[in-house]
Amino acid sequence: MLSGHGDDTYKYKDIRINFSSNVYNHFCHDGLYAHLASRMDCIRNYPPPTPFELEKEIASLHGISPDEVIVTNGATEAIYLIAQAFSEYTSQILQPTFTEYEDACRLYGHEIGDGCWVLGDSGQQYRINAESQSRKENKNSASSRLSVPKTSHQHPSPNTYQLIWLCNPNNPTGQVIPKPILESAIASHPDTIFIIDESYAPFTMQPLVSTSMSGAKNVLLLHSMTKEFAIPGLRLGYITGSAALLSRVRKCRMPWAVNQLAIEAAHYLLAHKSDYTLDLPALMAERERMARELSDIDGVTVYPSDTHILLCRIEGTTAAKLKDYLVNNYGILIRDASNFRGLDEHYFRIAVQTPEEDNQLLNILKEWRN
Amino acid sequence: MLSGHGDDTYKYKDIRINFSSNVYNHFCHDGLYAHLASRMDCIRNYPPPTPFELEKEIASLHGISPDEVIVTNGATEAIYLIAQAFSEYTSQILQPTFTEYEDACRLYGHEIGDGCWVLGDSGQQYRINAESQSRKENKNSASSRLSVPKTSHQHPSPNTYQLIWLCNPNNPTGQVIPKPILESAIASHPDTIFIIDESYAPFTMQPLVSTSMSGAKNVLLLHSMTKEFAIPGLRLGYITGSAALLSRVRKCRMPWAVNQLAIEAAHYLLAHKSDYTLDLPALMAERERMARELSDIDGVTVYPSDTHILLCRIEGTTAAKLKDYLVNNYGILIRDASNFRGLDEHYFRIAVQTPEEDNQLLNILKEWRN
């Protein structure tokens, strides 16, 4: 664990509005809270060493076999287990993205190369280059990543990456790789394992690689119940994909990694999914409005997004200073995105909230610019 | 994760009395439950990537520095992190003991040798042999481990084990290595790291290596809040010891491994320790009574213990059959201890409960024998 993260509310008192986390914080959890309170006695006993009942339930939900599911202590454990199961493999990570793929790969001795997502170019927004190339260690030189790359669909060579990690929709850009292009990359590189983190799947209307499609032998999909149900404090994620790949991941598991309250919550949430439906068209419309109005502010650039999160860039100050200003004066938390690989100190990320909350941020930024 | 464990209540319905877990299940958790219910909103936010506030609180409690503490997702995560931090080291594990030391060491490529605890020999109950020897793969031949060994205190040689793992008090024997002997072994092997799992510390009156003493540069102590406060469902443990060793362990951590309800529980429990005091002399006296009465049953051998857990051996049947009989007819769960290295199918383990509950087990066993 090398880098900083969003949702650092624990560092501050009196956060009124939290734009820094990608979790959608407007679900009503009353039913869940009451359920957990009624099941509190479960903490007196060990959880099952692996949450096999929950794995069966999730498998049935997706119409797959239980050996195609591994429930984890948050999607983060999934990332670390996969990196461990494929220790010292060569990995390509599409950047800028969630930092834990790289941290996990480094911990387990992977040779790492970057692909890139291209910000603000609607024609070619990403590069999946399965061919290995030596890593250029220019962490903060965004410019070199912003040039328009060629998407590669060549056949695998001895230098082909063994793993490709991508977050889809991506964090921090919110962008989705068009499904046909991703599926074609998967099909044309059967010897490369695609680890596709779909933690943000509930927050996009773009089609994604689905769990049932992923019958492909070279795909592992990461899912975050944390994000889907807004329960990051409980830690709950899962992997779906090829049973053969997962049997390798399974060997790296420690027992009791998933706590019993998270398991209880998962059973409840899967049975009450209808209480957690999002008005996605409304959220996407609000994202569009927010992006438009932010772009109208002098010196603010907003990058295209397919989800509720927006990557932005501010000129004339740094994201760190903007964050301090907002938190100290208004109790508003944003994500300083300068520590994403390929981004610099001017990038910040926000997750769209309610129109009223979004307007508060817009008005403060407009006033501050004037 | 290779082997079976106790507290497998999740496999059964209607367990009335659970002798299978080493957790003391008679604390009143009403205050904790109410506290957690009142703090439920914490699951809406991420925990801190590492629970640093809790680490500070625990450090202050032990009179050590925060860099001498790592809080973990149960003591199990501590075991796996240490095995990972010292990947491919040579490890000696005092057997029979908790299986996770070996599972973790195997996962991280350690070369493993066994020492042994000797059952039923009050003179020399254990062997810490820091000198490396090739592992004899006779998993179930208890007899070879029961011979009286010589405790070794020679100076380290090129073949000295780099790590020694011991559970003290030990699971499943309940035995404690006399403190002067353990301290002398630590002092005379400065190049060997002693990983001492004190998860059962709250359940013995024997003196143990204390956290403050462990200023020794070659000691890591494992602590289980799970066991101390009877909250195994929440997952909470910690390591104390040399900051230099722990800085190495810290590098292997993933973020958010400890869930926020566990953190909330820990703060509450440390502030309400007085609600969780055990009448240890009474529990030890009950252990003595239980051991005596069990020994009086034909064909049952009870091994000496310094804690509330008792390792037993039954002739004329197997632990698995006894377990089935008890669970199916009486809703009583015991631990089939046959999968501990060095033990065979006749060993079972129980944790002493209330005198009334213990009497139920005694009466059933007596009747069953007749």
Interface residues (C-beta under 8 A of the other chain):
Chain A: M1 H5 D7 D8 T9 Y10 N18 S21 V23 N25 H29 Y33 L36 A37 M40 D41 C42 I43 R44 N45 Y46 P47 P48 P49 T50 E53 N73 G74 T76 E77 I79 Y80 E100 A104 L107 A230 I231 P232 G233 L234 R235 K251 C252 R253 M254 P255 W256 A257 N259 Q260 L261 A262 A265
Chain B: M1 H5 D7 D8 T9 Y10 N18 S21 V23 N25 H29 Y33 L36 A37 M40 D41 C42 I43 R44 N45 Y46 P47 P48 P49 T50 E53 N73 G74 T76 E77 I79 Y80 E100 A104 L107 A230 I231 P232 G233 L234 R235 K251 C252 R253 M254 P255 W256 A257 N259 Q260 L261 A262 A265
